[in-house]
Amino acid sequence: MIDYKSVLLDLVLPIVEDKESVNIELAQTEKENEVLLYVYAKSSDVARLIGRQGSMATSLRQMLSIGSFDLHKKISIKFEAIEE
């Protein structure tokens, strides 16, 4: 079983400025083959994680999807800003 939280955290930390404010939560979904991850960070860091036209967010999703391809899992990542 892949630890999606730690893999995503390893991908996110080099991108953000305030590494202490980053928190990742794994949420339960109704579908067995779906993984939903919430990334909580400061709004300026959320903007970095999403990127222009969502390019960084798409790349993060693709990186996690590659690792879970054999498990036939659909990866969803939601980005939420926390108060600064």
ROZALO-426893 format. One record per residue (C-alpha): residue number from 1; residue in three letters; x negated, y negated, z negated. Coordinates in steps of 0.1 Angstrom, whole numbers, padded with zeros to 4 digits. Layout:
N
+-----+------+-------+-------+-------+
: pos : code :    xx :    yy :    zz :
+-----+------+-------+-------+-------+
: NUM :  ala :     X :     Y :     Z :
...
+-----+------+-------+-------+-------+
% end
This chain:
84
+-----+------+-------+-------+-------+
: pos : code :    xx :    yy :    zz :
+-----+------+-------+-------+-------+
:   1 :  met :  0000 :  0000 :  0000 :
:   2 :  ile : -0013 : -0034 :  0010 :
:   3 :  asp : -0015 : -0061 : -0017 :
:   4 :  tyr :  0000 : -0088 :  0004 :
:   5 :  lys : -0003 : -0115 : -0023 :
:   6 :  ser : -0040 : -0111 : -0027 :
:   7 :  val : -0046 : -0109 :  0011 :
:   8 :  leu : -0026 : -0141 :  0017 :
:   9 :  leu : -0043 : -0158 : -0012 :
:  10 :  asp : -0077 : -0150 :  0003 :
:  11 :  leu : -0066 : -0165 :  0036 :
:  12 :  val : -0050 : -0196 :  0021 :
:  13 :  leu : -0076 : -0207 : -0005 :
:  14 :  pro : -0103 : -0219 :  0020 :
:  15 :  ile : -0077 : -0241 :  0037 :
:  16 :  val : -0063 : -0260 :  0008 :
:  17 :  glu : -0079 : -0288 : -0012 :
:  18 :  asp : -0064 : -0281 : -0046 :
:  19 :  lys : -0070 : -0244 : -0051 :
:  20 :  glu : -0057 : -0244 : -0087 :
:  21 :  ser : -0022 : -0254 : -0076 :
:  22 :  val : -0017 : -0226 : -0051 :
:  23 :  asn :  0007 : -0198 : -0062 :
:  24 :  ile :  0020 : -0169 : -0041 :
:  25 :  glu :  0051 : -0149 : -0050 :
:  26 :  leu :  0064 : -0117 : -0035 :
:  27 :  ala :  0102 : -0119 : -0032 :
:  28 :  gln :  0126 : -0090 : -0029 :
:  29 :  thr :  0145 : -0086 :  0003 :
:  30 :  glu :  0175 : -0066 :  0013 :
:  31 :  lys :  0157 : -0048 :  0041 :
:  32 :  glu :  0132 : -0021 :  0032 :
:  33 :  asn :  0108 : -0029 :  0060 :
:  34 :  glu :  0106 : -0066 :  0053 :
:  35 :  val :  0081 : -0085 :  0031 :
:  36 :  leu :  0088 : -0120 :  0020 :
:  37 :  leu :  0061 : -0142 :  0006 :
:  38 :  tyr :  0065 : -0177 : -0009 :
:  39 :  val :  0034 : -0200 : -0009 :
:  40 :  tyr :  0037 : -0228 : -0034 :
:  41 :  ala :  0012 : -0257 : -0031 :
:  42 :  lys :  0010 : -0294 : -0032 :
:  43 :  ser :  0027 : -0311 : -0003 :
:  44 :  ser : -0005 : -0323 :  0013 :
:  45 :  asp : -0018 : -0287 :  0012 :
:  46 :  val :  0015 : -0273 :  0025 :
:  47 :  ala :  0011 : -0296 :  0055 :
:  48 :  arg : -0024 : -0281 :  0061 :
:  49 :  leu : -0011 : -0246 :  0058 :
:  50 :  ile :  0017 : -0252 :  0083 :
:  51 :  gly : -0005 : -0271 :  0107 :
:  52 :  arg :  0004 : -0290 :  0138 :
:  53 :  gln :  0035 : -0275 :  0154 :
:  54 :  gly :  0033 : -0246 :  0129 :
:  55 :  ser :  0001 : -0232 :  0144 :
:  56 :  met : -0016 : -0224 :  0111 :
:  57 :  ala :  0015 : -0208 :  0097 :
:  58 :  thr :  0018 : -0187 :  0128 :
:  59 :  ser : -0018 : -0176 :  0125 :
:  60 :  leu : -0014 : -0166 :  0088 :
:  61 :  arg :  0017 : -0146 :  0097 :
:  62 :  gln : -0001 : -0128 :  0125 :
:  63 :  met : -0031 : -0120 :  0103 :
:  64 :  leu : -0008 : -0103 :  0077 :
:  65 :  ser :  0013 : -0086 :  0104 :
:  66 :  ile : -0018 : -0070 :  0119 :
:  67 :  gly : -0027 : -0054 :  0086 :
:  68 :  ser :  0008 : -0040 :  0082 :
:  69 :  phe :  0014 : -0029 :  0118 :
:  70 :  asp :  0010 :  0008 :  0109 :
:  71 :  leu :  0035 :  0004 :  0081 :
:  72 :  his :  0061 : -0011 :  0104 :
:  73 :  lys :  0067 : -0041 :  0081 :
:  74 :  lys :  0080 : -0075 :  0091 :
:  75 :  ile :  0061 : -0103 :  0073 :
:  76 :  ser :  0078 : -0136 :  0065 :
:  77 :  ile :  0060 : -0165 :  0048 :
:  78 :  lys :  0078 : -0195 :  0034 :
:  79 :  phe :  0059 : -0226 :  0023 :
:  80 :  glu :  0072 : -0247 : -0006 :
:  81 :  ala :  0058 : -0280 : -0019 :
:  82 :  ile :  0054 : -0285 : -0056 :
:  83 :  glu :  0053 : -0318 : -0073 :
:  84 :  glu :  0019 : -0335 : -0074 :
+-----+------+-------+-------+-------+
% end
